[in-house]
Each structure stands twice: as structure tokens, then as C-alpha cells.
Amino acid sequence: MKIKFLGAARTVTGSCYVLEANGRRFAVDCGMHQGNREIDKRNEDMQPYAPEDLESILVTHAHIDHSGLLPRLVKTGFNGPVYATVPTRALLDIMLQDSAHIQEMEAEWRNYKNLRRGQPAVEPLYDQTDALKAVGLIRPKEYMDWFEPVPGVRARFLDAGHILGSAVIELFVQEDGKETKLVFSGDLGRPDQLLIQDPSIVETADYLLMESTYGNRDHKDPQKSREELAEAIRYSYANGEKVIIPAFAVERSQEIIYTLFILAKEGKLPADMPIYLDSPLAIKATEVFKQHPEYLDKETRELINNGEHPLEFPNLRFTQTAQESMALNNLRKPAIIISASGMANAGRIKHHLRHNLWRKGASIVFTGFQAMGTPGRKIVDGAKKILILGEEVAVNAKVYTIGGFSAHAGQSQMLDWLSNFRNKAMKVFLVHGEAKAQETFAELIRSRLGLEVHIPDYLEDVTLEPGRAPAIEVDVAKARPSVDWDYLLGTTQKLLGDFRSRLGEVKSKPWIDQTELRERLLEVNQSLMKLNSEM
């Protein structure tokens, strides 16, 4: 049996693991890669996936970093069944269409620029038709229901406690007269979070693929996190400004609304302070949560049965249209705006940050993981200015990083979950985490639980055979192409030398032309200063 790691390998995006057993190929997850330009290129290259040869795909949950390439695979040849839980299917119905809309809009924007430059047009990664086809392939399953993704493999979903419908996957593979059990944690939720039930306990496996997003730290106490949110609200309300909350459309937005519901009951939310959920996707996702109360935790179901719905209260308003969203930026009174995306790298949140990040008295509240290279990460790391929609914006607002809202288990919670496994010969593969977090977590697992741990690389091939050490192959040159810094710096120095050699010609130009050239050179200098400050 083989596993190929096509994403979430030393990163937190692009989750996808292609398995081959008895000559049959299937995949667990098919997430979109999100990050810088080099990472984004991975979404274009379907050759490692060989979609026409995949027989099925199992999806752990609806987040785009686990599901967002499904339409791309369909566009390039995949036509097999996709297995997911009932709520995941409902969420994918809206999320993949939303993602397709974004792909279409981005392609349209790039083509507008390309036409002006005389460059060829580009196609979107996928479109609405591809998204609808992908959703049409989904075969929904309830938790604990057995099914066969390919002959010789039995599988079932258990509750991962991460978002609505999220799943841990148990796989039993029959090969060469032997049965091997693999467990995929998916994104593991933290116990006692609002709305969602606790993660299911698993006790046996030969191989475990486990997420490690927060492998190097624990979350703040939920009560303290709620108090921090109340403090942000008090601060901006007193200053007549807004609280801006970048939030993922699924689970995080709903948990924040629930938290605001609690604060309102506790008298810590000003009665005249409106809350705007400014994300069509988050609004639709909230409706999915309401339609599936049977998947919510006991406390939430009891509230609903008693006539109190934590996703509905007087201060809460939904802004569906772009016009309604833009109107919020003209609102000159305190308000709370929850908007996508959670890492502030796409969607309406960018406009809200552009209008509020520079305002003293405003609050920016981050409630989840911020990946390297994203605007959210730069703000959290203390940037004084960031580039938003082509404009440099000062960071004058008060920035709050509230970790207690994360839908991921923290370090101690992951160790607690992992300690339930009884097989001391089990081998652990750490996925879905940045290198520093994974290395810290791997050492903890080895020292405290005595388990063997491996951190796979992008495009790594692993052959698994019970009783033997995994055979590992990876083409490092393909996985992490080296950067030719000498060539890049040499080019920069040559261009600067060319400019200096033509300085006499520059000085002979009219004064207006000289000032324009000076401004452009100042922009180059500022970019270099920014590069140096980020190192």
C-alpha cells in the first residue's frame, strides 16, 4: 500500500493524500493550496493527482483547504463517487459554488489586465459548472455507516468535533491476505467548543495521519477569550469605532455569533451596537447549521428546544448584497462586522480593513490561525503598514489575537486524544501544520507516548507494509525547488548599475519627468526596505 502526500505536508493548506492498494487509487481530501504565488501554482498542476485514474475521494470536512480542488479534479477527468457526511455535503453545495465564483472573478480580473498588456487570456481554475458536477458526485454518509471507497477497503466517518459534519476517517485495507488499519484525523476539534460535539475517541490503528496545526501551543481559556472579545467591544464602542472580525464562513462565524449571544445575555454587549454578518457564504452556512440541529451538541439543542436560538438575536443583521456591504463603510457609529475571509486574504474583509485598520479606536479581532504570508499573519506579527487592494494602510487600530475560538485542538488536547490509542507500534504521520509546530509536537509524541513519528514532505511517496519501517521516497527538487539568490541579487545589482550609468541622461530630462522617475525609484527603495524588515 502506498500514500502520496499532495498537500498539507509541512503546510496547513492543500490537504490531499492519494492511496494505492491492490492496484486501486483513491484519495482522502482534495484541498486548495493557499499562500504565495509559488504555492498557488500547485492548484494548476494536476499531473501528480492523475484525476482520471482516481476511483473515489473521501472528504473529511467542507473547509476549502480540504475540499476546494474537487471541481478542478472533475474538470480534468475525475468522475468517481465523493464520500462525505450529510452536513458536509450541504456545506459543499454552497462553498464550492462560492469558490468557483471567486475563480471566475479572479480570471476575469487577470484577463482585463492581460488584454491591456497584450497578453493571452487565462481560464479560471474551475467554474460554476465544474462545482455543480462535483457536488453531484457526493454520496452522503452518516457517522458510523460503513462503505467501500474501492474494493478491498472499508471505511467509516466518526465525528472529528471540528466543524459541522467534520470527520475522522477509519480505513481498513485488505491486501495480500492482511488487514491494515489507517486513521485520518482530519482537522481535530477542541473539546467543549460551542455548537459542535466533542471529537470521537479512536483506540486502534496501524498508521495514523494526524493534523498538527497547533502542535507547539495551547489555546487560551474560552472564558478568557470571551472576556477579551468583550474588551474589544468596550474599547471600540467607547471610541465610536467598529470592531472588525475576519472569520471563516463555516463554524468560526457561527461560534462568534454564539459568543456574542452569550455576551448579550450577560449584559456585556451594548443594546444599540449592531452586529453585521457580512458574508453571503457565512449567511448560507448559518442556515445549514440551523437545518441540521441533530449534529449540534447537547447544550445547543437544549437552548433551541427552550425557544432560544444562539444564531438568532435582535442585534444580529445579515448583509447579503455588495451595496449593503459597502454601506457599512459609510456607517459612522459603533458596530461589529464579521466578514470573510478568516486570514484577511480575500473577500469583503479586505475592504473593511482598508476602511478601519488605520483608525485609532477601531479593533481588529483575529480568532483563528493565520498562515504565513497572509495579511492576517502580517498584522498579528506586528506590521506597522500592510498592502490592501493596492493601497498601503497604516495599522493604528487595536489588534486582538484571541486563540480560544479556534476550531482546532490545541497541543495538550491533541496529545490527550492521541493517548487513547493502545497500539504502541502505531506509526504517526504529522500533517497539516507548519514545520516549527510539527517538530515540537513530534518530540512531545516521542517522549511522552513513545510512538514513532514521521513528518512527510510535499510529493513524498510512502510505502506501508505492516511489520516493516515505511519506505520513503521524495524528490526534494520538485517538492521545494531551490531559490537562486545569487542570480536574483545579481540581476538587481545589474539593473541598478544600468540605471546609474544612465544618470546623465536622466538628469537631462525635464524636471517633471525627473520627479516621476524619483517617485518610482522611491517605491523600489521602499519595497527593498520592507523586504529587509521582514527577514
Buried (B, 14 or more C-beta within 10 A) or exposed (E): BBBBBBBBBBBBBBBBBBBBBEEBBBBBBBBBBBBEEEBBEBBEEBEBBBBEBBBBBBBBBBBBBBBBBBBBBBBBEBEBBBBBBBBBBBBBBBBBBBBBBBBBEBBEEBBEEBEEEEEEEEEBBBBBEBBBBBBEBBEBBEBEEEBEBBEBBBBBBBBBBBBBBBBBBBBBBBBEEEEBBBBBBBBBBBEEBBBBBBBBEBEEBBBBBBBBBBBBBBBBEBEEBBBBBBBBBBBBBEBEBBBBBBBBBBBBBBBBBBBBBBBBEEEBBBEEBBBBBBBBBBBBBBBBBBEBEEBBBEEBEEBBEEEEBBBEBEBBEBBEEEEEBEEBBEEEEBBBBBBBBBBBBBBBBBBBBBBBBBBEBBBBBBBBBBBEBBBBBBBBEEBEBBEBEEEEBEBBBBBBBBBBBBBBBBBBBBBBBBEEBEBEEBBBBBBBBBEEBBBBBBEBBEEEBEBBBBBBBBBBBBBBEBEEEBEEEBEEEEBBEEEEEEEEEEEEEEEEEEEEEEEEEBEEEEEEEEEEEEEEEEEEEEEEEBEEEEE
